[in-house]
Amino acid sequence: MSEMKKRLQRRGARKGFTLVELLIVIIIIGILAGAMMLVAGTSRDAAEASKIISDLRNMKAAVLMWMADNPTTITKTDWDGKHTDQATLDKLNKYLDRPLIKDAHPFVFKVETGKDKYGKSYEVWLLGYNLANVRAGVKDKLASQAASAGLFGGDGNGIGTWPLTDLLYYKSSQDYIWIVIQ
């Protein structure tokens, strides 16, 4: 036997780990797992916010293409994914990669008319997204991207003020996010 082995046997060398060593390893693994959960949660919120913005842009493109193909049949009626019949939603489906299905999509299309603060009449077409069932972290991410993405805030009735210089960008406390189509 080697000299080292003999010395270890004389001191009563142990085989295995002590309870303290095991507890330290478990605590370190717990800290690392907790840090990963925090990072994963914020990444998930950012991904969902990006999906909402992308969906709004795709819907805007579909509405603009439909308007270009049907200039004489443009109606000034509001519609949404919950109260509108499937036939109306199907008009846009041929322009979308994922079809709209009644009661499954939280999108709202709104035509807002009125007079601005200067007395000039306006008509604006808006596309909104109902954020009532969206996590607070996603709303915060949308609010941080609102100015760069052209996202306006408001309630289910629209954005409330016009012209665009008077509009306020989306804030995380609002239930609807809007983009201007026309």
C-alpha positions in Angstrom: 0.0 0.0 0.0 1.1 3.5 -0.7 2.2 5.7 2.1 -0.8 8.1 1.5 -3.3 5.3 1.8 -1.8 4.2 5.1 -1.9 7.6 6.5 -5.6 8.0 5.6 -6.5 4.7 7.2 -4.7 5.6 10.4 -6.7 8.9 10.7 -10.0 7.1 10.2 -10.5 8.4 6.7 -14.2 8.5 5.7 -15.9 7.5 2.5 -18.7 9.9 1.4 -19.9 13.4 2.3 -20.9 14.9 5.6 -24.3 16.3 6.1 -23.0 19.9 6.1 -21.3 19.4 2.7 -24.6 18.0 1.3 -26.6 20.9 2.7 -24.2 23.5 1.2 -24.5 21.9 -2.3 -28.4 21.8 -2.0 -28.5 25.4 -1.0 -26.3 26.5 -3.9 -28.5 24.5 -6.4 -31.6 26.1 -4.9 -30.1 29.6 -5.3 -29.2 28.9 -9.0 -32.7 27.4 -9.7 -34.4 30.5 -8.2 -32.3 32.9 -10.3 -33.2 30.9 -13.4 -36.9 31.1 -12.6 -36.7 34.9 -12.4 -34.9 35.1 -15.8 -37.3 32.7 -17.4 -40.4 34.6 -16.2 -39.2 37.9 -17.6 -38.2 36.3 -20.9 -41.7 34.8 -21.2 -43.3 38.2 -20.7 -41.1 39.8 -23.3 -41.9 37.0 -25.8 -45.7 37.3 -25.2 -45.5 41.1 -25.6 -43.6 40.7 -28.9 -46.3 38.2 -30.1 -49.0 40.7 -29.3 -47.2 43.5 -31.2 -46.6 41.1 -34.2 -50.2 40.0 -34.2 -51.4 43.6 -34.3 -49.1 44.4 -37.2 -50.2 41.4 -39.1 -53.8 42.3 -38.5 -53.2 45.8 -39.7 -51.6 44.5 -42.9 -54.6 42.3 -43.5 -57.0 45.1 -43.0 -55.1 47.4 -45.3 -54.9 44.6 -48.0 -58.7 44.0 -47.6 -59.3 47.7 -47.9 -57.2 47.9 -51.1 -59.0 44.9 -52.7 -62.5 46.1 -51.6 -62.5 49.9 -51.9 -66.2 50.2 -52.6 -67.4 47.8 -49.8 -65.6 49.4 -46.9 -68.0 49.6 -44.0 -67.6 51.9 -41.1 -68.8 49.4 -38.5 -66.9 48.1 -35.5 -66.2 44.5 -35.1 -64.4 42.3 -32.6 -63.5 38.7 -32.1 -66.3 38.0 -29.7 -69.5 39.7 -31.0 -68.8 39.6 -34.7 -70.1 36.7 -36.9 -67.6 34.4 -38.4 -68.5 35.5 -42.0 -67.2 39.0 -41.2 -64.0 37.6 -39.7 -63.5 35.4 -42.7 -63.2 38.5 -44.9 -59.8 39.0 -43.3 -58.8 35.4 -42.9 -57.7 35.1 -46.5 -55.0 37.8 -45.8 -53.8 36.2 -42.5 -51.5 33.2 -41.9 -53.6 32.2 -38.9 -57.3 32.5 -39.3 -59.5 34.5 -36.8 -62.0 32.3 -35.1 -65.1 33.8 -33.4 -64.7 34.0 -29.6 -61.1 33.0 -29.7 -59.3 36.2 -30.5 -59.2 39.4 -28.3 -58.9 41.8 -31.3 -61.2 44.8 -31.7 -61.6 46.9 -34.9 -63.0 50.3 -34.4 -63.9 53.3 -36.6 -63.8 56.4 -34.5 -65.2 59.7 -35.8 -65.6 63.1 -34.3 -64.1 66.6 -34.2 -60.7 67.4 -32.9 -59.9 70.3 -30.5 -59.7 72.6 -33.5 -63.2 71.7 -34.7 -62.0 69.7 -37.7 -63.8 66.4 -38.4 -61.8 63.2 -38.4 -62.2 59.5 -39.0 -59.6 57.1 -37.7 -59.6 53.3 -38.0 -58.1 51.5 -35.0 -57.1 48.0 -34.3 -57.0 47.1 -30.7 -56.2 44.1 -28.4 -58.0 43.4 -25.2 -55.5 42.9 -22.5 -57.9 42.0 -19.6 -56.5 38.5 -19.4 -52.8 39.3 -19.8 -50.2 39.1 -17.0 -48.9 42.4 -15.5 -45.4 41.6 -16.7 -46.6 41.5 -20.3 -48.4 44.8 -19.9 -45.2 46.3 -18.5 -43.2 45.1 -21.5 -45.8 46.5 -23.9 -45.7 49.9 -22.1 -42.0 50.0 -22.4 -42.2 49.4 -26.1 -45.3 51.6 -26.8 -43.5 54.7 -28.1 -41.2 52.8 -30.5 -44.0 50.5 -31.8 -46.7 53.1 -32.1 -49.0 51.6 -29.4 -51.7 53.8 -28.0 -53.7 53.1 -24.9 -57.3 53.4 -24.1 -60.5 51.6 -23.1 -62.8 49.4 -25.2 -64.4 52.5 -26.8 -61.2 53.6 -28.5 -58.3 55.9 -27.8 -60.4 58.9 -26.8 -58.5 61.9 -28.2 -57.4 63.0 -31.6 -55.2 64.2 -33.4 -52.3 61.9 -32.9 -50.3 64.6 -31.2 -52.8 64.5 -28.4 -52.8 60.7 -28.1 -51.1 59.1 -25.2 -49.0 56.0 -25.6 -50.1 52.8 -23.9 -49.7 52.5 -20.1 -49.7 49.2 -18.3 -52.8 50.3 -16.3 -55.0 50.4 -19.5 -57.1 47.4 -20.7 -56.7 48.0 -24.4 -53.8 48.6 -26.7 -54.5 50.3 -30.1 -52.6 50.9 -33.3 -53.8 53.3 -36.0 -54.7 51.7 -39.3 -55.7 54.7 -41.2 
